[in-house]
Amino acid sequence: MPLPPYEKLGAFYLGRRADTGETLLYDAKDLVTHAVCVGMTGSGKTGLCIGLLEEAAIDGIPALVIDPKGDIANLLLAFPDLDAASFEPWINPDEARAQGMEPAAFAAAQAELWKNGLAKWDQDGERIARMKAAADFTVYTPGSDAGVPVSVLKSFGAPDEATRQDREAMRDRVGATATSLLALLGVDADPVQSREHILLSTLLDNAWREGEDVDLGLLISRIQQPPVTKIGVMDLDSFYPAKDRFALSMRLNNLLASPGFEAWLEGEALDIGNLLYTSAGKPRVAIFSIAHLADAERMFFVSLLLNQTLAWVRSQSGTTSLRALLYMDEIFGYFPPVANPPSKKPLLTLLKQARAYGVGVVLATQNPVDLDYKGLANTGTWFIGRLQTERDKARVMEGLEGAAQASGGAFDRQRMERLLAGLGKRVFLMNNVHEPEPILFETRWCLSYLRGPLSRAQIRRLSQDKPASLPAAAKPANSSAPVLPPEIAPLYDPRALDYEPRLYGLAEVHFLDDKRGVDETRTLAFTTPFRDDALVVNWADAEPCEDEFEKSPPGGASFGALPPAAAKPKNYAIWSKDFAAWLFRTQSIDLYRSAALKLASAPGESERDFRIRLTQTAREERDAITEKLRARYAPKIAVLEERKRKAAQAVDREKQQARDQTFGAILNAGTSILGAFLGRKGSAMGKLSTAARSATRVAKERGDVTRASETVEAIDAQIRDLNAQFESDVAALGSTIDPATEVFETISVRPKKAHVSVKLVTLAWVGR
């Protein structure tokens, strides 16, 4: 079945123009310069924004969605069958009762309403199915297990090397983290005046610059015993006495020990790359529902998420194509014009920098007076719905004027005020700097069932098939460490207290393949179990491990039984040779190769990440080819348009000449008839002859008009054919191989024997 005409690559179907009824297609690349949507309650703002997210999902664009009210989780209520059974669990019972209907009947009515509504906008259940197949939709609930829980611990982890080397980025990350954490404690901390803020910032900065991750327990300990002796030029105890530091640490400890806070420490990490794509590389719409949180908790989480997003954005390569979206459904309180909450700085930085990396920021609000319009001056698209007060309109006009000045465009304030005055429900004014003029349009019907905010119980039901992975509990242990010869220097896993013995091997393996551009040295660490008292160990049973061992055990540790062979130093030399031989036989760097795009993965790049990179590459190539096609067709169309203009002038000229000849013929005929009537026979005959010749010229001129008009019609047909050929060429771009489903070749690069260097083989005590 052919796709609808609006289903075009890189184009979002938003609705129809209010003046002409034509389909409104929004170029996805325009979102790289960000967008703002404002409108009062009942204006249709939520429907427009959900429609925008639906279009992004269909186009394979992942999104991070901050949902303070619980409305955007409606994206998961998408039912391709459009039957009453699908709708019934999600209807609003109060609305059904208000209409005097039983739930089943009301669900049937809602299903019929949605089916008919979609049909009026040339949509159906198949398009809903396409959306669900194109992207994963997940609801995350920080501080709650109703949806997929989110752990904030990673947000206190050390930033990447690039961020640590960027002085401004590092300062912003430290300051925002300290501010948001203190806000969670109820401390309104000024970054310059507050000693709490200065101390926390110092501790975070010192740890992160060394690449050290920080958790709340470590932070509590270091507040009491900081690793610094001075703050500025003052000694620590003068700046912040020990007694006062203990009080701050107790407040943080009470927060950590509170029964509800454990929900903040469980679940998936705030890893933006993993949130935007599934483990299989499928784009995800990650919806962070925060309606259940208190105001301080909301600010805490939103600030952490924005900072993590900013760090991820800075780690991406530059692009002019849309890579991902960051959408916030209600920006009230997070981006105010005067105050500086923890959320404002990272959001402002994203608005300035994210466009260079293909990340579009979309902000929505029903409170336009609370927006920092100077910060939004570079926003490329404004969607404006019905506004409630004159003050709201004035603030929006201020923002539009600033955006026009920033883009170097003209701003007609009076015309804009007239357009805003006539907006109705689901009718929006789109002011896009990439378009020649503002456009009034009516929003299309949403594919998702807009039933309103979802409760935690409903979110829990939607998330039943997406459980979070939680850490396993440690097992108890109860034995003592054996005595070993001094030649054996055992290692200890610092993360465990209950130990079992394993053989540990550490080596460097160099992979070199000039043809495939591989020149990489990998440090590999493995542990393998001992076989009771046997001298031979099987490295085939080895498991990779992190090189995080220490040379002494922690206090209170207990140890399992050690096989006698492991207590003999000479055996480790044998095991070292076996280790080198096993590495030579088994180690390789496996690369994925796309035959369609003639690209290979980088060493260590997963299939998922390779597919994501290929998808972006294919999208960039698609956009580039589209621009080349447009540039190739534009001169041809321009030539035809000029020919059409000249042909139209010829039609007007021939019509004028025909009118002149017709008038002359009528005059001559009338004169000749009058002469005959008055008896001037000779004169009348001459004039009749002249009239006949005039009639002949009239017929000729009319023929010239017909031929000139036919020329215009022929040129119009050529223009239509050329436009149709352009659309066909663009559509043909979508028939190439899809990187998301392509079967890759596998290329293996193996080391030479001389390139395997064993650094250490010894006894290791690891957790059981």
C-alpha positions in Angstrom: 0.0 0.0 0.0 1.6 3.4 -1.0 2.4 5.8 1.7 0.4 9.1 2.0 1.8 12.1 0.1 2.8 13.8 3.3 5.0 10.9 4.4 8.3 12.4 3.1 11.8 11.9 4.4 12.8 14.6 6.9 9.4 16.3 6.8 7.0 16.5 9.8 3.3 16.5 9.1 1.9 19.1 11.5 -1.5 20.0 9.9 -3.0 22.1 7.2 -2.6 25.8 6.4 -5.6 27.8 7.6 -5.7 30.0 4.5 -5.4 27.4 1.6 -6.0 24.1 3.3 -2.7 22.8 2.0 -0.8 20.2 4.0 1.8 21.8 6.2 5.1 19.9 6.2 7.8 21.2 8.6 11.5 20.5 7.6 13.0 18.4 10.4 16.3 20.3 10.0 14.7 23.5 11.1 14.4 22.1 14.6 18.2 22.2 14.9 17.7 25.9 15.5 15.2 25.0 18.3 11.6 25.8 18.8 9.2 27.4 21.4 5.5 26.6 21.8 3.2 28.9 23.8 -0.5 28.8 24.3 -3.1 28.9 27.1 -4.9 25.9 28.5 -7.3 24.6 25.8 -5.3 26.1 22.9 -4.2 22.6 21.7 -0.5 23.2 22.7 -0.1 19.7 24.1 -1.6 18.1 21.0 0.7 20.1 18.7 3.8 19.1 20.8 2.8 15.4 21.0 2.3 15.5 17.2 5.8 16.9 16.8 7.2 14.1 18.9 5.2 11.5 16.9 6.6 12.8 13.7 10.2 12.7 15.1 9.6 9.1 16.2 8.4 8.1 12.7 11.5 9.7 11.2 13.8 7.8 13.6 14.8 10.8 15.7 15.2 10.0 19.4 14.0 12.4 22.1 14.5 13.2 25.8 11.2 14.5 27.1 10.7 16.2 30.5 7.1 15.8 31.5 6.2 17.9 34.6 2.4 17.3 34.3 2.1 13.7 33.1 0.5 14.5 29.7 3.3 13.4 27.4 3.1 9.8 28.7 0.0 9.7 26.4 2.5 8.9 23.7 2.4 5.3 25.0 -1.4 5.2 24.4 -1.1 4.4 20.7 -3.5 1.7 19.5 -3.1 0.6 15.8 -6.3 -1.5 16.0 -8.3 1.5 17.1 -10.8 -0.8 18.9 -12.7 -0.2 22.1 -10.9 -2.9 24.0 -7.6 -1.0 23.6 -9.1 2.3 24.7 -11.1 1.0 27.7 -8.3 0.6 30.3 -7.2 4.2 29.7 -10.4 6.2 29.5 -11.3 8.8 32.2 -14.1 7.2 34.3 -15.2 10.7 35.5 -15.6 11.9 32.0 -17.7 8.8 31.2 -19.9 9.3 34.2 -20.3 13.0 33.3 -21.7 11.9 29.9 -23.9 9.3 31.5 -22.2 6.4 29.8 -20.9 3.0 30.9 -17.1 2.6 30.6 -17.4 0.1 27.7 -19.7 2.3 25.8 -17.5 5.4 26.4 -14.5 3.5 25.3 -16.2 2.5 22.1 -17.2 6.1 21.5 -13.6 7.2 22.1 -12.3 4.6 19.7 -14.8 5.8 17.0 -13.8 9.4 17.7 -10.1 8.6 17.2 -10.7 6.6 14.1 -12.9 9.3 12.5 -10.5 12.1 13.6 -7.5 10.3 12.1 -9.4 9.7 8.9 -10.2 13.4 8.4 -6.5 14.0 8.5 -5.6 11.1 6.1 -4.2 8.9 8.9 -5.1 5.5 10.1 -4.0 2.6 12.3 -1.2 1.7 9.9 0.5 5.0 10.6 0.2 4.3 14.3 1.8 0.9 13.7 4.6 2.6 11.7 5.3 5.0 14.6 5.4 2.1 17.2 7.8 0.1 15.0 10.1 3.1 14.3 10.9 4.0 18.0 10.7 2.7 21.5 8.6 4.7 24.0 9.6 4.4 27.7 8.4 6.3 30.8 11.1 7.0 33.4 10.1 8.0 37.0 13.0 9.4 39.0 12.4 8.9 42.8 9.7 6.3 42.1 9.4 2.7 40.8 6.1 3.4 39.1 7.8 3.6 35.7 11.4 2.7 35.0 13.4 4.0 37.9 16.4 6.3 37.4 19.6 6.3 39.4 21.2 9.7 40.0 24.5 8.3 41.2 26.1 8.6 37.8 25.3 12.3 37.8 28.0 12.6 40.5 30.5 10.7 38.5 33.5 12.5 37.1 32.9 14.3 33.8 34.7 13.1 30.7 38.2 14.4 29.9 36.9 17.0 27.3 34.7 18.6 30.0 37.4 18.6 32.6 39.8 20.4 30.2 37.1 23.0 29.3 37.3 25.5 32.2 33.9 27.1 31.5 32.2 23.7 31.1 33.7 22.3 34.2 32.8 25.4 36.2 29.2 25.2 35.0 28.9 21.5 35.8 30.3 21.9 39.3 28.2 24.9 40.1 24.9 23.4 38.8 25.5 20.1 40.7 26.2 21.9 43.9 23.2 24.2 43.5 20.8 21.4 42.7 22.0 19.2 45.6 21.7 22.1 48.1 18.2 22.9 46.7 17.2 19.3 47.5 18.3 20.0 51.1 16.2 23.2 51.1 19.3 25.5 51.0 18.9 28.5 48.8 22.6 28.8 48.0 24.2 31.8 46.3 27.3 30.5 44.4 29.4 33.5 45.6 28.1 34.2 49.1 27.1 30.7 50.4 29.8 28.9 52.2 27.9 25.6 51.7 28.0 26.1 47.9 31.6 27.1 47.9 32.6 24.1 50.0 30.6 21.6 47.9 31.9 23.1 44.7 35.5 22.8 46.0 35.1 19.2 46.9 33.4 18.3 43.6 36.0 20.2 41.6 39.0 18.6 43.4 37.6 15.1 42.9 36.5 15.5 39.3 39.7 17.1 38.1 41.4 13.9 39.3 38.9 11.8 37.4 37.4 10.5 40.7 33.7 9.6 40.9 31.8 11.0 43.9 28.8 9.4 45.6 26.8 10.9 48.5 28.6 8.8 51.1 32.0 10.0 50.0 30.7 13.6 49.9 29.4 13.3 53.5 32.8 12.0 54.6 34.7 14.8 52.8 32.5 17.5 54.2 33.7 16.5 57.6 37.3 15.9 56.6 38.0 17.9 53.4 41.1 17.0 51.4 42.0 20.8 51.4 43.4 23.0 54.2 42.4 26.4 52.7 39.4 27.9 50.9 40.7 30.8 48.9 43.3 32.5 51.2 41.5 31.5 54.5 42.2 28.3 56.4 39.4 25.8 56.3 38.3 26.0 60.0 38.1 29.8 59.9 36.0 29.7 56.7 33.8 26.8 57.8 34.3 25.5 61.3 34.2 21.7 61.9 31.0 22.0 64.0 29.1 23.7 61.2 30.5 21.2 58.6 29.2 18.4 60.7 25.8 19.9 60.7 25.8 20.1 56.9 27.0 16.5 56.7 24.2 15.4 59.0 21.6 17.1 56.8 23.0 15.3 53.8 23.2 12.0 55.7 19.5 12.4 56.8 18.6 12.9 53.2 20.5 9.7 52.2 19.0 7.7 55.1 15.4 8.9 54.5 13.1 5.9 53.4 12.1 7.5 50.1 15.5 8.5 48.9 16.6 4.9 48.1 14.4 5.2 45.0 16.8 7.8 43.7 19.7 5.4 43.8 18.1 2.4 42.0 17.4 1.9 38.3 19.0 3.0 35.1 21.8 5.5 35.1 21.5 8.9 33.5 23.5 7.8 30.5 22.2 9.9 27.7 23.4 7.7 24.9 21.7 4.6 26.4 18.5 6.7 27.1 18.3 7.8 23.5 18.8 4.4 22.0 17.9 0.8 23.1 20.6 -1.9 23.4 19.6 -2.9 19.8 20.2 0.7 18.5 16.5 1.5 18.1 15.7 5.2 18.6 13.9 5.9 21.9 11.5 8.5 23.2 12.6 8.7 26.8 9.8 10.4 28.8 10.8 11.6 32.3 7.6 11.9 34.3 8.2 14.1 37.3 4.7 15.1 38.3 5.0 13.0 41.5 8.0 15.0 42.8 8.1 18.0 45.1 9.3 21.3 43.6 12.8 20.9 45.1 13.1 17.4 43.8 12.0 18.4 40.3 14.6 21.1 40.1 17.2 18.7 41.4 16.5 16.1 38.7 15.9 18.5 35.8 19.2 20.2 36.5 21.1 16.9 36.7 19.4 15.7 33.4 20.2 18.9 31.6 23.9 18.8 32.7 24.2 15.2 31.6 22.6 16.1 28.3 25.0 19.0 27.8 28.0 16.7 28.5 26.7 14.2 26.0 26.1 16.9 23.4 29.6 18.1 23.7 30.9 14.6 23.1 29.2 14.3 19.7 30.5 15.2 16.3 29.2 18.3 14.5 26.3 18.0 12.1 23.7 20.1 10.3 21.1 17.3 10.4 18.7 16.7 13.3 20.3 14.1 15.6 18.0 14.2 18.7 15.4 16.3 20.5 15.2 17.7 24.0 11.6 18.6 24.8 10.2 20.1 28.0 6.5 20.3 28.3 6.2 23.2 30.9 9.2 25.5 31.3 7.6 27.6 34.0 10.0 28.2 36.8 13.0 26.6 35.0 13.9 29.4 32.6 12.7 32.7 34.2 13.7 36.1 33.0 15.4 37.4 36.2 16.1 34.5 38.7 18.9 31.9 38.1 17.7 28.5 39.2 20.1 25.5 38.7 18.2 24.6 35.5 18.7 27.9 33.7 22.5 27.9 33.0 22.7 24.4 31.3 19.5 25.1 29.4 20.8 28.4 28.1 24.1 26.7 27.2 22.2 24.0 25.3 20.2 26.7 23.3 23.5 28.3 22.3 25.6 25.2 21.6 23.4 22.2 20.8 22.5 23.3 17.3 26.1 22.7 16.2 25.7 19.0 17.2 22.3 18.5 15.6 20.3 18.5 18.9 17.1 20.5 18.8 15.6 22.0 22.0 11.8 22.4 22.1 10.3 24.3 25.0 6.6 24.7 25.8 4.6 26.8 28.2 1.2 28.3 29.0 2.9 31.0 31.1 4.7 33.2 28.5 5.5 35.9 31.0 7.8 33.6 32.9 10.2 33.0 29.9 13.6 34.6 29.5 13.1 36.0 26.0 16.6 37.3 25.7 17.8 33.7 26.2 15.4 32.6 23.4 16.4 35.2 20.9 18.2 32.7 18.7 15.3 30.3 18.6 14.3 29.6 15.0 10.7 28.5 15.3 7.8 29.9 17.4 4.5 28.1 17.6 2.0 30.5 19.1 -1.5 29.4 20.1 -4.4 31.3 21.7 -3.1 33.5 24.6 -5.0 34.5 27.7 -4.0 38.0 28.6 -2.7 41.2 26.9 0.4 40.8 29.1 1.0 37.4 27.6 0.6 38.8 24.1 3.0 41.6 24.8 5.7 39.2 26.2 5.3 37.0 23.1 5.7 39.9 20.8 8.8 40.9 22.6 10.2 37.4 22.0 9.3 37.4 18.3 10.8 40.8 17.8 14.1 39.6 19.5 14.1 36.5 17.3 13.6 38.5 14.2 16.5 40.9 15.1 18.8 37.9 15.9 18.1 36.4 12.5 18.4 39.7 10.7 14.8 39.5 9.4 12.1 42.2 9.4 9.3 42.3 12.0 5.9 43.6 11.2 4.4 44.1 14.7 1.0 45.3 13.6 0.5 42.4 11.2 1.6 39.9 13.9 -0.8 41.4 16.4 -3.7 41.0 14.0 -2.7 37.4 13.3 -2.5 36.6 17.0 -5.8 38.2 17.8 -7.8 35.7 15.6 -6.4 32.4 16.8 -8.9 29.7 17.7 -8.5 26.2 19.3 -5.9 24.1 17.6 -5.0 27.0 15.3 -1.4 28.2 15.6 0.8 30.8 14.1 4.2 29.4 13.0 6.9 32.0 12.8 9.9 30.2 11.3 13.1 32.1 10.4 13.6 29.5 7.6 10.2 30.5 6.0 9.6 33.8 4.1 6.6 34.7 6.2 4.5 33.5 9.2 2.0 30.7 8.6 -1.4 30.1 10.2 -2.2 26.4 10.5 -4.6 23.9 12.1 -2.9 21.0 13.9 -3.5 17.5 12.7 -5.2 14.8 14.8 -2.7 13.0 17.1 -1.9 9.3 16.6 -1.8 8.9 20.4 -4.9 8.8 22.6 -4.9 12.1 24.5 -6.7 11.1 27.7 -4.9 13.6 29.9 -2.3 13.2 32.8 -1.6 9.6 33.7 -1.5 8.5 37.4 1.4 6.6 38.9 -0.7 3.4 38.8 -1.3 3.9 35.1 2.4 4.6 34.4 3.2 1.4 36.4 0.9 -0.6 34.2 2.4 0.9 31.0 5.9 0.0 32.3 5.3 -3.6 33.4 7.3 -5.0 30.5 10.3 -2.7 31.2 11.8 -3.6 34.6 14.9 -1.8 35.7 18.1 -3.8 36.3 19.0 -3.5 40.0 22.2 -4.5 41.7 22.4 -7.9 43.4 23.0 -8.2 47.1 26.4 -9.4 48.3 26.7 -12.9 49.9 28.1 -13.3 53.4 31.5 -15.0 54.0 33.3 -16.5 57.0 36.9 -17.8 56.6 40.4 -16.4 57.1 43.3 -15.6 54.6 45.8 -18.4 54.0 49.6 -17.8 54.5 51.6 -17.5 51.2 55.2 -17.5 50.3 56.7 -14.0 49.8 57.2 -14.6 46.1 53.4 -14.6 45.6 52.0 -11.1 45.9 48.2 -11.6 45.8 45.7 -8.9 44.8 42.4 -8.1 46.4 39.1 -6.8 45.0 38.3 -3.8 47.1 34.6 -4.0 46.4 34.2 -7.4 48.2 34.5 -8.8 51.7 33.7 -12.5 51.0 36.6 -13.9 48.8 37.3 -16.9 46.6 40.7 -17.5 44.9 41.2 -17.1 41.1 44.2 -16.9 38.8 44.7 -13.4 37.5 46.4 -12.4 34.2 47.2 -9.0 32.9 48.6 -8.4 29.4 48.9 -5.9 26.6 47.9 -7.0 23.1 48.8 -5.0 20.0 46.5 -5.2 17.0 47.9 -3.9 13.8 46.3 -4.0 10.3 47.3 -1.1 8.0 44.8 -2.1 5.4 41.9 -1.7 7.7 43.3 1.3 9.6 43.7 -0.6 12.9 46.6 0.2 15.2 45.5 -0.3 18.7 47.0 -1.7 22.0 44.6 -3.1 24.4 45.2 -3.8 28.1 43.4 -7.0 29.0 42.8 -8.5 32.4 41.2 -11.9 33.1 40.5 -14.2 36.0 40.0 -17.9 35.7 39.1 -20.5 38.4 41.6 -23.0 39.8 40.9 -26.7 39.2 41.0 -28.0 42.7 44.6 -29.3 43.2 45.4 -29.6 39.5 48.5 -27.9 38.1 46.7 -27.1 34.8 44.3 -24.2 34.7 41.9 -23.6 31.8 42.2 -20.1 30.5 39.2 -20.9 28.3 37.1 -20.5 31.4 38.5 -17.0 32.0 36.3 -14.0 32.5 37.4 -10.4 31.8 37.7 -8.1 34.8 38.6 -4.5 35.6 42.1 -3.8 36.8 41.0 -2.3 40.1 42.7 -4.6 42.6 44.6 -3.5 45.7 47.6 -5.1 47.4 46.0 -5.5 50.8 42.6 -6.8 51.9 40.0 -4.7 53.6 39.2 -5.2 57.3 36.7 -7.9 58.1 37.2 -9.8 54.9 36.9 -13.7 54.8 38.5 -16.1 52.4 37.6 -19.4 50.7 40.0 -22.4 50.5 43.1 -22.1 48.4 44.2 -25.1 46.2 47.8 -26.2 47.1 49.0 -25.6 43.5 48.2 -21.9 43.9 50.6 -21.6 46.8 53.6 -22.7 44.7 55.5 -19.8 43.1 57.0 -21.9 40.2 53.5 -22.7 38.8 52.8 -19.1 38.0 55.6 -19.1 35.3 53.8 -22.0 33.6 50.5 -20.4 33.8 52.0 -17.2 32.3 53.1 -19.0 29.2 49.7 -20.7 28.9 48.1 -17.3 29.2 50.1 -15.8 26.4 49.3 -18.7 24.1 45.6 -18.5 24.9 45.5 -14.7 24.2 47.2 -15.3 20.8 44.7 -17.9 19.8 41.5 -16.2 21.0 41.9 -12.4 21.0 40.8 -10.4 18.0 39.2 -7.1 17.1 36.0 -7.7 15.3 34.8 -5.0 13.0 31.4 -4.6 11.3 31.3 -3.5 7.7 28.4 -2.0 5.9 28.5 -3.1 2.2 25.8 -0.5 1.4 27.6 2.5 2.7 31.1 1.0 2.4 32.0 1.9 6.0 33.5 -0.2 8.8 33.1 0.2 12.5 35.8 1.6 14.7 37.7 -0.7 17.1 35.5 -1.2 20.2 32.4 0.3 18.5 29.4 -1.9 19.2 27.0 -3.0 16.5 24.4 -0.7 18.1 26.6 2.3 18.0 27.7 1.5 14.5 24.1 1.3 13.3 23.4 4.7 15.1 26.4 6.3 13.4 25.4 4.8 10.0 21.9 6.1 10.4 23.2 9.6 11.1 25.6 9.3 8.1 22.8 8.1 5.9 20.6 11.0 7.0 23.4 13.5 6.4 24.0 12.0 2.9 20.3 12.1 2.3 20.1 15.8 3.2 23.2 16.7 1.2 21.8 14.9 -1.9 18.5 16.5 -1.5 20.2 19.9 -1.4 22.2 19.0 -4.5 18.9 17.9 -6.3 17.3 21.1 -5.3 20.2 23.1 -6.6 20.2 21.1 -9.8 16.5 21.6 -10.5 16.3 25.2 -9.3 17.9 26.8 -12.4 15.7 24.8 -14.7 12.5 25.8 -12.9 13.8 29.4 -12.8 14.2 29.4 -16.6 10.7 28.0 -17.1 9.3 30.5 -14.7 10.9 33.3 -16.7 9.6 31.8 -20.0 6.2 31.6 -18.4 6.4 35.3 -17.3 7.3 36.4 -20.8 4.6 34.1 -22.3 2.0 35.6 -19.9 3.1 39.1 -21.1 2.6 37.9 -24.7 -0.9 36.7 -23.8 -1.7 40.1 -22.3 -0.3 41.9 -25.4 -2.2 39.7 -27.9 -5.4 40.2 -25.9 -4.9 43.9 -26.1 -4.3 43.8 -29.8 -7.3 41.6 -30.3 -9.4 44.1 -28.4 -8.1 46.9 -30.5 -8.8 45.1 -33.8 -12.3 44.1 -32.6 -13.1 47.7 -31.8 -11.8 48.9 -35.2 -13.7 46.2 -37.0 -16.9 47.2 -35.2 -16.3 50.9 -36.0 -15.7 50.2 -39.7 -18.7 48.0 -40.0 -20.9 50.6 -38.4 -19.6 53.4 -40.6 -20.2 51.4 -43.8 -23.8 50.5 -42.8 -24.5 54.1 -41.9 -23.1 55.2 -45.3 -25.3 52.8 -47.2 -28.3 53.9 -45.2 -27.6 57.6 -46.2 -27.2 56.7 -49.8 -23.5 57.0 -50.2 -23.1 53.7 -52.1 -19.5 53.9 -53.3 -18.3 55.1 -50.0 -20.2 52.4 -48.2 -18.9 49.6 -50.4 -15.3 50.7 -49.7 -15.9 50.8 -46.0 -17.6 47.4 -46.1 -14.4 46.1 -47.7 -12.3 47.7 -45.0 -14.6 46.1 -42.3 -14.1 42.7 -43.9 -10.4 43.1 -43.7 -10.7 44.2 -40.1 -12.7 41.1 -39.3 -10.0 39.0 -40.8 -7.4 40.7 -38.6 -9.6 40.1 -35.5 -9.7 36.4 -36.3 -6.0 36.4 -36.6 -5.4 38.2 -33.3 -7.8 35.9 -31.5 -5.8 33.0 -32.9 -2.6 34.6 -31.6 -4.2 34.9 -28.2 -5.1 31.2 -28.2 -1.6 30.2 -29.3 0.0 32.4 -26.6 -2.3 30.9 -23.9 -1.4 27.4 -25.1 2.3 28.3 -24.8 1.7 29.3 -21.1 -0.2 26.1 -20.5 2.6 24.1 -22.1 5.2 25.8 -19.8 3.0 25.2 -16.8 3.0 21.5 -17.7 6.8 21.5 -18.0 7.1 23.1 -14.6 4.7 20.5 -13.1 6.7 17.7 -14.7 9.9 19.1 -13.4 8.6 19.4 -9.9 7.2 15.9 -10.1 10.6 14.6 -11.2 12.2 16.4 -8.3 9.8 14.8 -5.8 10.4 11.4 -7.4 14.2 11.8 -7.2 13.9 12.8 -3.5 11.5 9.9 -2.8 14.0 7.5 -4.4 16.5 8.4 -1.7 14.4 6.5 0.8 14.7 3.2 -1.2 18.3 2.7 -0.2 19.3 0.0 2.4 18.2 0.9 5.9 21.2 0.8 8.3 18.9 -0.3 11.1 18.2 -3.6 9.3 21.3 -4.2 7.1 23.2 -7.5 7.8 26.8 -6.5 8.4 29.9 -8.4 7.4 32.4 -9.3 10.2 36.1 -8.6 9.8 38.5 -10.0 12.4 41.9 -8.5 13.1 44.2 -10.9 15.1 47.6 -10.1 16.8 51.0 -11.6 16.1 52.7 -13.7 18.7 55.3 -11.0 19.3 52.6 -8.5 19.9 51.3 -10.4 23.0 53.0 -9.1 26.2 52.1 -10.7 29.5 52.6 -8.1 32.4 51.5 -10.1 35.4 50.0 -13.5 36.4 49.3 -13.9 40.1 46.7 -14.9 42.7 43.6 -12.7 43.0 41.0 -12.8 45.7 37.6 -11.9 44.2 34.1 -11.6 45.5 32.0 -14.8 45.6 
